[in-house]
């Protein structure tokens, strides 16, 4: 079968197959199956009921930003340190910094959390 593609509203070409279909669902054992047929999802299978998955409809949306690796590492280390401090009893749960607090802390020390292209 010849590969078929459709373009979403942002002009990104999406391959039409079970893997990009709205009818795909995850089972309790993390396998992917079709809601309609119950068959295992593959990237080569395509049926007449194919509908573009909502998560792919916004692919290529302008204005998207990517967080820097430095920020992600900082956030992970800061959050882990807080969790350890709570478990050790050094701070109370109420004293945990929120994600926004950690972001503001990073921005005050290093600047933007985003990568600039």
C-alpha positions as MATLAB code, in Angstrom:
seq = 'XXXXXXXXXXXXXXXXXXXXXXXXXXXXXXXXXXXXXXXXXXXXXXXXXXXXXXXXXXXXXXXXXXXXXXXXXXXXXXXXXXXXXXXXXXXXXXXXXXXXXXXXXXXXXXXXXXXXX';
ca = [
       0.000    0.000    0.000;
       1.267    3.463   -0.901;
       1.953    5.788    2.037;
      -0.689    8.476    2.396;
      -0.212   11.839    4.086;
      -2.481   14.640    5.223;
      -1.497   18.164    6.301;
      -2.741   19.554    9.599;
      -3.869   23.172   10.037;
      -0.228   24.257   10.488;
       0.965   22.627    7.258;
       2.794   19.690    8.868;
       2.562   16.459    6.852;
       1.203   13.607    8.991;
       1.316   10.020    7.766;
      -2.115    8.420    7.727;
      -1.863    5.170    9.688;
      -3.153    3.575   12.883;
      -0.348    5.208   14.877;
      -1.600    8.729   13.999;
      -5.303    7.922   14.407;
      -7.696    9.309   17.002;
      -9.084    5.799   17.579;
      -5.800    4.543   19.033;
      -5.853    3.799   22.756;
      -3.487    2.440   25.377;
      -4.312   -0.749   27.237;
      -3.423   -1.476   30.842;
      -0.198   -3.170   29.698;
       0.803   -0.077   27.629;
       0.175   -1.704   24.256;
      -1.617    0.338   21.602;
      -4.819   -0.987   20.063;
      -7.623    0.335   17.869;
     -10.813    1.263   19.756;
     -12.923    0.112   16.815;
     -11.336   -3.203   15.834;
      -9.220   -4.152   18.857;
      -6.280   -4.855   16.545;
      -2.728   -3.912   17.505;
      -1.752   -0.496   16.127;
       1.032   -0.398   13.547;
       2.511    2.368   11.456;
       1.681    0.517    8.223;
      -2.010   -0.301    8.779;
      -4.741    2.130    7.682;
      -8.522    1.723    7.643;
     -11.407    3.786    6.277;
     -12.343    5.096    9.759;
      -9.007    6.923   10.199;
      -9.286   10.313   11.969;
      -6.308   12.556   12.761;
      -5.390   12.377   16.456;
      -5.992   15.671   18.331;
      -2.412   15.799   19.628;
      -1.174   15.876   16.019;
      -3.581   18.600   14.933;
      -1.499   21.215   16.763;
       1.911   19.908   15.626;
       3.951   22.769   14.170;
       2.035   25.486   15.982;
       4.066   28.664   15.944;
       5.136   30.216   19.192;
       6.253   26.977   20.767;
       9.289   27.243   23.004;
      11.832   24.732   24.236;
      13.114   24.756   27.808;
      16.889   24.679   28.182;
      18.680   21.583   29.394;
      20.322   23.740   32.080;
      16.897   24.717   33.456;
      15.538   21.165   33.333;
      18.589   19.882   35.228;
      18.307   22.723   37.762;
      14.606   22.024   38.279;
      15.147   18.277   38.724;
      17.985   18.801   41.225;
      16.092   21.481   43.154;
      12.903   19.399   43.339;
      14.818   16.250   44.386;
      16.662   18.178   47.100;
      13.361   19.469   48.469;
      11.819   16.015   48.479;
      14.814   14.596   50.341;
      14.628   17.442   52.869;
      10.953   16.674   53.543;
      11.656   12.956   53.944;
      14.510   13.722   56.348;
      12.306   16.101   58.330;
      14.455   19.186   57.673;
      11.529   21.092   56.137;
       7.737   20.785   56.276;
       5.656   19.940   53.213;
       4.144   23.427   53.376;
       7.613   24.906   52.795;
       8.102   23.187   49.418;
       8.692   25.589   46.552;
       6.208   25.363   43.693;
       7.269   24.871   40.074;
       6.704   28.613   39.526;
       8.908   29.460   42.523;
      11.725   27.292   41.161;
      11.340   28.876   37.717;
      11.523   32.397   39.160;
      14.552   31.409   41.241;
      16.310   30.088   38.119;
      15.408   33.178   36.075;
      16.764   35.513   38.746;
      20.108   33.670   38.767;
      20.571   32.612   35.136;
      18.014   34.379   32.933;
      15.414   32.784   30.674;
      14.465   29.122   31.034;
      14.006   28.864   27.241;
      16.476   28.180   24.448;
      16.867   31.081   22.050;
      17.314   30.206   18.380;
];
